[in-house]
């Protein structure tokens, strides 16, 4: 991306690198198993579908995109008047934040690599919106936990349950997971569905939360 983009602060880079490596590896595995990756839409689906052509035109325009090779979108998430777009160009990739003003979308911030909630807040996204807008890539290494916000830690822990279809009594948690296409509520959910690895990851996060009073 050109100099119109925001470069993420160095204190966040260790937090970003491990989830990004996990995310890129998962994307490569999906590509090998299923062929070309389809554009994933999430959040406000009707608005995301309506906006995808306009958002691609902005993100991949010469004004904002300076990479060699074709620009394509892999993920588009819309929450209210804000959008987060994940773009790729060959082996390179990154994310951009855009805001809807009136009937038009405007580029706000972007760069190579993955954003976190704090990056979005620093770009001007209200925190409660940013917490829904920015994907939290599931790296369950305890070394990454200290760089996460309390909300990101909560989501990381409950994502394990959500992957098995658990429905949440907390309205905000339920709304968050319901905004993702992979979430499928399971009326027959029980903790017996959790694997040994699931339980180990949940326990590691709980220990971190207790130690840090999240």
Protein Blocks (a to p, Z undefined) as FASTA:
>chain_A
ZZkbccddfklmmmmmmmmmmmmmmmmmmmmmnopaddddehjlklmmmmmmmmmmmmmp
mklmccecjdddfbdcdehjbccddddehjbccddddddehjaccdfbdcedjddfklmm
mnopafklmmmmpccdddfbfklmmmpcfklmmmmmmmmmmmnopacfblklmmmmmmpf
klccdfkbcfklpcfklmmmmmmmmmmmmmnoZZ
